[in-house]
Each structure stands twice: as structure tokens, then as C-alpha cells.
């Protein structure tokens, strides 16, 4: 290595080498900052407006079904317009979604809002996964995914707390407008470098089904179940238990702050031995779902939220290393990520349908306890 380069700060060299990935990190930081202000409060917002648990479940069921239906068509945009323009389009549609959400009180269609949300996510994530898979380094997928998680968590550290204070002191409507402004700014970093296209490759049902393993499909089913409960119904449970928006914001924000200190270490361990980290993560994480039934004080909820977040990372990071490392080897990356989305959909639809008719937080948590152990099937994957 030339002598002059040895004196260049490592973080600067990393930036120069990974310009595309770093610009994606900046954009993700801003987008996550915006959404962290409001995401955990959307189920609360719906409940405050008079919607039931059934309605909340139906709302997200429509969202995810539209997400899955639009995803194959969204992937056509990659070859026609470019990955970055597709990311930007998805963000613009998301801004429109928040406008509609803010007008829900004055008569906007509940169903239309869910549909627009689904379209925005399908367009954005159809491009996001392709770009991230393209620019991650071989053998370092877990470390770079952990960086992505750190970026997202750092952006979201104060978001829930700030969001709860804005909701309490001003209004949900003002918060939706603020989120829209930050989302618009998040588009700018994407275009610091030239856009690029992905050659269109035909996809088929057979090609999608055969693009990854049965073990990975089962892993996606479980991920679909756990993410729905942890992202939407667990925050709603906290709100209904404590009956305070600010308390929910404080718990989520401080959990994020503590979690970020540990994720990078988990990423490094995962790059060395992903299956051992996954196994330990499953064993430690499963009981967290049962603890949620009994630890109902503010301190107890804070503890279990932190414990659940850390142990969940011990599953998510090795699982995503398996995903992105295999994506780099895939002959048809569009088929590969459609396989991912359609199998995630199975888990999402299953748990949302269950919640619609059972409407029990206790049963949700019990199902998640048993479902977590099914992740161990990934240990069989070669």
C-alpha cells in the first residue's frame, strides 16, 4: 500500500471506497429520522380516532397485500428509470401517504390510505434491497447490515420521544407535516453519485419459488409474524397499558440509545460465526415474549423492550447476513427478492388474520414465543 494512503483516516478511506453505500446510509438516516417520529404512534393514532384492534389489523393487512401485489411491477422501474429514481419515487408516494393520514379525521378513505402506503413501500423497498445487496462487501454482510441498523437506530433515538411531545403539545397533523419535510430532504443524498439501472430479468412463479431454500422461506414466515407484532401491536400494547403517549416515546427512545451500543459487536461476531449467534439469539429472545404478559409496570416494560430489542438483533443480523450474502450469488436478483417478499407476506397475513378475529395481546405474545424457535430451522441451511 502506498505510504501516503497509510496516513489517511480509515473512516475517510471507507467513505471513498463505498461512496454508494454511504450515500444510502445518509438517506436511510434521514428517512428513518422522519419515520421514527411517527411510526410507533400510527396504531395509537388510529385507536384515538375510534378504530378498533380489528380495524388496525385490517389496515395493515391491506397495506401488506398491496405491498406484495405491487412489488413485481415496481421492479420494472429499476431497468427503465434507475434504482435511485425508484427510491425517490417511493419516498414521494410516502409523503402523499402522510398527507392522507393527516386528513383521516376529515373523511379520507381508510382503505385508500392503506393502499397508498403499500404502493410507496413496494416501490421503495423493491429498489432498496437491490442497491444494498449490490454494494455490500462479500464476507462483510453482517457488519454492514449492523451499520445500517446503527444508522437507523441513531436516527430513531430521539424520534419517538420528540414525536410524543409534538403530539401532546401540538398535534398529530403538525407531526405529519414535519415528517413529510424530512422525507423530502432524505431524497437529496441519493443523487450525489450517478444513478444506475438493473437489466430487466424475467421472473416467473417457478423461478421465484426456486430462487432460495425452504429453510429461508420458513425463516421469512417467522420474521413476518414477529415484525408485525413487535412493530405495530407491542407499541399499542404499551400505550394501552400505560395510557400515555409520552411514556411510550421515552421507552422506545431510550431502548434505541442503549441498543446501538451493542449492535456493532453483534455484527462482528456474526461475520465470524452466524449460526452460533443465531442459535443463542433464538434461545434468549423467545422468553421475552412471555415476559411481556407479566412485566406491566413502566420499569418492567422498559426492561423487556430493551432485552427484546437486543436479543432480536442477535436473530436479525445473522438472518440478514444469510439473505444478502446469497443475494450476491443469485442469478436473478429480482426473483430472489420477490421470494423474500412473498414469503414474508405469508407470515404477515397469517398473524394479522389471527389478530383480527382473536384480538388478544396475550395470544399474540404466546404465538411469538413458539414461533421464535422455528428460526432454528435456518441452522440446517448450508
KOLTI-463656 format. One record per residue (C-alpha): x, y, z; residue in three letters. Coordinates in steps of 0.05 Angstrom, whole numbers, plus 5000, padded with zeros to 4 digits. Layout:
N
XYZALA...
This chain:
382
500050005000UNK502950694983UNK505751075041UNK501151675032UNK494851255039UNK497150955105UNK496351645138UNK489251755111UNK483951665165UNK480550995159UNK473451275160UNK475351735102UNK478151155062UNK471950755076UNK467651325050UNK471851394987UNK471450654973UNK464050574990UNK461051224964UNK454650904940UNK453350535005UNK454951145048UNK450151575009UNK444851045020UNK446451065095UNK445451825096UNK438851775060UNK436651205106UNK438651615167UNK434252195145UNK428451755124UNK428751365189UNK429252015229UNK422752235196UNK419051585206UNK421551475277UNK417652095297UNK411051765279UNK411451015262UNK410250735332UNK404551235342UNK400451065279UNK396650485313UNK395550945372UNK393051495325UNK388051005294UNK385650785363UNK384951505387UNK380551645325UNK375951085347UNK378550495306UNK378749815338UNK384149285341UNK380348945284UNK380849585243UNK388249675257UNK389548955236UNK385449045172UNK389149685157UNK395949335159UNK393148725123UNK391049165064UNK397849515066UNK401848875063UNK397548555010UNK398249164965UNK405749164981UNK406348444955UNK401848554894UNK405649184871UNK412748934885UNK413648554818UNK411349154778UNK415549634819UNK421749234799UNK420549424726UNK422350134746UNK429549934761UNK431249804688UNK427150364659UNK428550944706UNK434150724753UNK434950494825UNK435651184856UNK429751484818UNK425650894842UNK427751024914UNK425851754905UNK419051574875UNK417551114934UNK419151684982UNK414852184945UNK408951704948UNK410351615023UNK409852375032UNK403052354999UNK401151785046UNK402552225107UNK398352775076UNK392552285070UNK393652025140UNK393252735168UNK386552825132UNK383552185160UNK379752585213UNK376252985159UNK373852385119UNK379552095078UNK378551375059UNK381650895110UNK382550375055UNK385650865005UNK390851075056UNK392950355067UNK393450244992UNK397850854982UNK402250635039UNK403049955007UNK404850244939UNK410150714970UNK413450145007UNK413449674947UNK416650194902UNK421850404954UNK423949724980UNK424049394912UNK430049854898UNK433049894967UNK434549144974UNK437749114905UNK442249714919UNK444349464988UNK445848764962UNK449849054903UNK454549474945UNK455749065008UNK462548725011UNK462947975006UNK464147665075UNK462248325110UNK454748305100UNK453248245175UNK457948815194UNK455049265140UNK447849075158UNK449549235231UNK452049915207UNK445350005171UNK441749825236UNK446150305276UNK444650865226UNK437250725232UNK437350675308UNK441551305316UNK436551675272UNK430951405315UNK433951505384UNK430252155398UNK424852075346UNK419551725388UNK420652195447UNK420452815403UNK414452535366UNK410652405431UNK412053115456UNK409753425390UNK403353005391UNK402053215463UNK403853945457UNK401754095385UNK398153565344UNK398752945301UNK397453385240UNK403453825252UNK407753195262UNK405452905195UNK407653555160UNK414453545195UNK415552825175UNK413852995102UNK419153555101UNK424653095128UNK422752555079UNK423553035021UNK430553225046UNK432352485051UNK431852424975UNK437552914962UNK443552474983UNK441551924935UNK443752344876UNK450752544898UNK453051994850UNK450451764784UNK444151344781UNK444450644752UNK439650134724UNK439049384734UNK437948984669UNK430848714670UNK430647964680UNK424147584671UNK421247284732UNK416446704738UNK412946334794UNK417645744785UNK423746204784UNK421446554847UNK419945904885UNK426745604866UNK430946224879UNK432346064952UNK431745505003UNK425845215041UNK429345395106UNK429846115085UNK422446115066UNK420545875135UNK425146395166UNK421446935127UNK414746675152UNK417046755223UNK420247435210UNK413647665181UNK409947455244UNK414847755294UNK415848415259UNK408348545255UNK407448435329UNK413748805352UNK412949395305UNK405449525310UNK402049155366UNK407449175420UNK407649945420UNK400049955420UNK400149485480UNK404949955516UNK400450545503UNK394150185526UNK397749935588UNK400850595609UNK395551035576UNK400851565560UNK403851745493UNK410052075524UNK411551455565UNK411451035501UNK416151535468UNK421051525526UNK421350765529UNK422550685454UNK427651255451UNK431951025509UNK431650305486UNK434450525419UNK440050915452UNK442350315493UNK441449815435UNK446050195388UNK451950085435UNK451649325425UNK449549215352UNK456449325320UNK459348795366UNK453848305346UNK455348455273UNK462748285281UNK461147635317UNK456147455263UNK461247535207UNK465547025245UNK460146515263UNK453046695242UNK449746045263UNK452246065335UNK449846785343UNK443046595312UNK442246005359UNK443846405422UNK439346965397UNK433446485389UNK434346185459UNK434946865491UNK429547225452UNK423746725456UNK422446835531UNK422047585520UNK415147485490UNK412447145553UNK415647675599UNK411348195564UNK405047885593UNK407347985665UNK412048585667UNK406849135663UNK410049695704UNK413650265667UNK420449985691UNK418549275672UNK416249485603UNK422649885592UNK426949285613UNK423348785569UNK423349265510UNK430949345516UNK432048595527UNK427548415469UNK430948915422UNK437948655437UNK436247925431UNK432248065368UNK438448365336UNK442047705351UNK437047385303UNK436147935252UNK443548065238UNK445447335223UNK439047225185UNK440247835141UNK447547625130UNK444646975101UNK439947385058UNK444847885029UNK450747415021UNK446346944980UNK443347534941UNK450347704915UNK450746994885UNK443646994857UNK442946904782UNK436547324782UNK436447824839UNK429248044823UNK426747324833UNK430847284897UNK427747884930UNK420747714905UNK421747044940UNK423447435003UNK417347894999UNK412247344983UNK414646905040UNK414647485089UNK407547605066UNK405346915088UNK407447065159UNK404547765158UNK397747555132UNK397446965180UNK398647385243UNK394247965220UNK388447505204UNK389347185272UNK389347855308UNK383148095270UNK378947525298UNK382247375365UNK384148095386UNK388447855444UNK395348125461UNK396747535506UNK395547035450UNK399747455403UNK405647415451UNK404746665463UNK404846535388UNK411146955381UNK414446555437UNK413445895399UNK414746195331UNK421646455351UNK424245745360UNK422445585288UNK428246035267UNK432745455287UNK430945135220UNK435945625189UNK441645245223UNK440444685172UNK441745145113UNK448545045080UNK
